[in-house]
Amino acid sequence: MKIVFMGTPDFAANILKQLLANNHQIVLVVSQPDRPVGRKKELIETPVKKIAKANNIEVFQPERIKLDFERIKILKPDLIITAAYGQIIPKELLDIPRLGCINVHASLLPKYRGGAPIHQAVIDGEKETGITIMYMAEEMDNGDIISQAVIPISDYDDTGTLFFKLSNVGAKLLIETLPSIYECINSRTPQNHALATYAYNIKREDERVVWTKDARSIYNHIRGLNPWPTAYTTIGDINLKIFKSQLLNEKTPHEPGTILDVNPEFIAVATGSGESLHLTEIQLSGKKRMPIKDLLNGEHPFNIGTKLV
């Protein structure tokens, strides 16, 4: 079976590794173009591209797959597998492989269609999520479901830990599902579109902490954006990234956003539910990410009574 694999981040790279380890024939890897990263604007290869190159697999990186997929057409693959590729696949491309085009999606569809299902599940305080192997269709994530696997979300999970867990679950489920697809005996269940919810890509305005919300919502928001793109707030004219926090259920009458305590273990902040939230790992603009005790060793803007906005 000739397979074209389409993916970009680490989530997809792990799935590609497992396909290769199980001797599936990958004839081409399609990934997003390499992008400049950091202050030096160094061009960094995508995680999927690195795996492909290490295994001597041809890599194709069109700027817009909608306008440039002739290379895939020439190869005439039996199956296309996508996982967090990052672009909409045009219908003409979906129609090329005889066994169709399938996607490894990191949610229990029809819940959380879109580009940020893991982030949104954590932000919403979900207790479980999972992987869906589905046929791709013209509309975003609305194709028929082939198979699903469920995993719990703990209070200590964040987007980073869930990416790792779901990538492994996705790889395992895909390997288990592929034989039935090859033999054309797999199940195919239409989604209930009336139950669909959406998890669109995170925008900058979505990252700001709203201190008038309840402590639990803010806690979920912070872990849902950790380690990327990261929740933030401001103190004066300084941006403050927040990576980790703790819920203590401590009551306070102070206005939301007010700093209640500053010590080597945490910075306590009032929230809209009348409870305090403890910030335990943060990053001031222009400085490195660090635990509170290290940050307080140097010059800092944190004082009891100051407000975060």
N, C-alpha and C positions, 0 to 999 in steps of 0.2 A: 504494500500500500504506500503510495507516494503522498507524503503529508507536507503541506506548507504550514509553518508555525508563525503566528503573528503575536508579538508581545513586546513589552518595553521594560518595566521595572523588575525589582527583585522577586516580587510575587510571581511574575511570569517566568523569570529565569529558573526558579526552582522547579516549576512544572516542566520546562524544557529539559532540564537535567534528568528528571525522572523518565521522560519519554525516551531519551537516548539510552539511559541505563537499562530500559526494558526493550531495547532493540527495535524501536519503531523508526521507520525510514523517513527522516526529515530531509527533504530535498532543497528546501529554501527557508530561511528565517527572515521575516519582515519585521522591522523595528522602527521606532520614531528616529528622526535624524539626531545625531549627536549634538548636544547643546553646550555653549560655554557656561562654566560654573565658577563662582567665587569672584573675588576682587581681581584676580589675574585673568579672568575670562578664559580659563583653560578649557579646551574642548574635551569633554568626557564621553567615553563610549557608554551606551546603555548596558545595563546588566545582561540583557538577553543577547546583545551583540557579542559581549565578551565570551559567553558560553558557546555561541555559534563558532566564533573564531578558534576557540580552544579545541573544537571538534571538527575543524576544517569544513564547516558548512557555509555555503554562500549566503551573504547578508545583503538584503535589499532595503534601502532606507529612503523611500520617496517622501518629499515634503508634503504632498497631498495625494493619498492613495486613491482618492476619487478620480483624479486626473491621470494617474500613472500606475497602471497595474499590468502592463503588457508582459513583463517578465513572468508573472504568475500565470498568465494566460498561455504562454508558450510551453510552460512545464506540464500543463494539464494534470494537476494533482487530483488524487482520488478524494482527498479530504483536506479542508482547511480548519485548523484549530486556532482560536484566538484566546488570549488571556491578558486583560489590561493592556491592550494595544494602544488605545488613546486616540483613535480616529474612527469616524463613521465609515462602515464598509458599504460601497455602492452595490445596488442590486445586480448589476452586470457581473461583478466579481463574485457575489454570493452564488450565482447560478453556474459558475465554472466547474467546481468539483462534483463528480457523480454521486458521492455520498453526502454532499452538502457541506455546510460551514457551521461548525459548532463553537460555542463559547463557554469558557470556565468563568462563571460569574460569582462574586463573593457576597451573595446574599441568598435568602430563601425566596426566590421569585414567586409571585409578582411583587413582593415587598422590596423596596429599595432598588428600583431600576436607576441606572445612571452611573456616573463616574466616581462617586465617593460613597459606596455602600457601607464600607467598614467604618469610616469616620462617622457617618450618620447613625449607624446602629449604636455606637458607643455614646454619642452625644444625646441620643434619645433615651438612653438608659435601658436598652433592650437586655433581656436576660438570656437570649439565645440568638444565634445567627447560623450561617452555614454556607454551603456551596451548591450552586445549581449548574449542571451541565445541560445546555439548551441549544436548540437549533437557532441560528441567527436569522433575523427577518429585517425588512426594511426599517421598521420602526424600532426605536431604542429598547432593547432587552425585552421584547414582547413575544419572542418565538416560543415554540413548543418545548416543554420540559422533558428531558430524557431521564435524568436521575438527580437526586439531591442527598445531601448529608448534613446533619444538624450538629452544632457544637454549642456548649454553654458559654456565656460571657460572665466572667466573675467581676466583682467590684474592683479588683486590682488589675484587670486588663486595661490596656490602652490601645490605641490604633496600631502601635508598633508590635505589641505582643500578638494581637489578632491577625495582623498581616502574616506573621510567621506561622501561626497555627493554621490559618485558612489556606495558605499556600501549600502546606503539607497535606491537608485534607483534600484540597483540590487536585493535587497530583495523584493521590491515592485513588480518589473517585474516578478520575479520568482514565487511569490505567485499568481499573475494574470495568469501566463502561465501554471502552473501545472495542473489545471483541464482539459485543452484540451489535455495534454499529457496523463493523466490517462485514458481519454476517447478515445484516439487514433484518435483525430480529429484535432490535431495541424498542422499548416503549416510547410513546410520543404523546404527551398530555398537554392539550391547549391550556394556556394560562387563563385564570379568571381575571379579565382586565378590570372588572369593577373593584377589585381589591388592590389594584396597583398603587404603590406609593413611590416617591422619587427621591433620589439622593444625588443632587447635582454637584458638580465640582465646587469645592470650597473657594469662596471669594474673600478678598481682603477684609471686606466689611463683616464677614461671618466670623472672623477670628477674634474680634474685640470682645472682651468680657463685659457683660452687662451686670453690674453689681446689684441692681434692683431685683434681679431674679433670685429664686431661692437657692440655698447653699448646695443642695443636691444637684440642681440643674447646672450650676457653675462648675461644680466638681466634675460632672460628666462632660461638660464642654471642654475643660482643660485636658482631661485624659483622652477625649475624642480627637484632639488636635496634637497630641504628643506621639511621636517626636516631630511630626511635620503636619501642617505648616506652622503650628504652634499658636496657642492662645496668647493674646497680649492685652495690656492695659497701659495707661500712662500715669506718671507721677510728675506733676508740673509739666515741663516740656520734654520729659525723658520717656522713651518707649521702654516698656518692661515686658519681656517674654516670660510666660509662666509654663513650666513643664510638668510640675507635680504639685499636688496639694493633698490635704487630709480633711476629712469630715470629723468633727468632734462633738457636734450637737450642743455646743456652748451657746447660751442665750446672751444677747446684748441689746441694749436700747438705742445704740448709735446708728447714725445714718449709713445706708449702704455705701461701701467703698472706703469707709473710715478705717485707718490702721489702728488696731486696738492694743497690739503688743509687738515688740521687736526683741528677739532674743536669738542665740546661736542655733536654735532648733527650728524656728519658724517665724514667719511674720503673719500675725492674725489680722483678718480683715472682716468687717461686718458685711452681711448680705441682706437681701430684701426679705428673707424669711425670719429675720431676727436672730439668726445663728451666725457664728463666726466660721470662717474658712481659714485653714492654716496653709500658707504657701511655703513649700519646702525645697523647691528647686527652681531657680529663676535665672534670668539673664538680663542685665542692664545693657542698653544700647552702647555699643563700642567695647563691651567687655565679653568675657567667655561665660558660657553656661556653667553654673557652679551651685553647690549647696549653700544655704543661707549663712552658715557659720563662716565660710570662706569669704563670701561677699562682704560680710560685716567687718571683716578685718581691715578693709580699706575704706576709702571715702565713699559714702553712700547717701541717698536722699531720704532714707526711711526714718520717720519720727512718728511717735504716737499722736494721733489726732489729724495727721495729714490724710488727704483723701486721694484714692485712686479713681480714675475716670475711664 
